[in-house]
Amino acid sequence: WAQIGQPPQSLRLHIPMLTAYDTYLTDDPHVSEYHQADLPAGTKLTALSHPDNQWAYVYVEATVDGKVTRGFVPQRDV
């Protein structure tokens, strides 16, 4: 992707979903997988794209200080 958060038009989604398991949000899914935020099971997400079969690019409302946070979650956890 040219910019994180701007997937090609063909990959853009807007699908509400929930985390099925305790999981995490990362901004670097392919190198460090650093946990930006922990997400308990049942967290409401909106999928924005699925760049591969392992990760979903999502936004999560009210994760850190009540702000909307975007990042990647493992697809196995949603």
Buried (B, 14 or more C-beta within 10 A) or exposed (E): EEEEEEBEEEEEEEEEBEBEEEBBBBBEBEEEBEEBBEBEEEBBBBBBBBBEEEBBBBBBEEBEEEEEBBBBBBEEBB
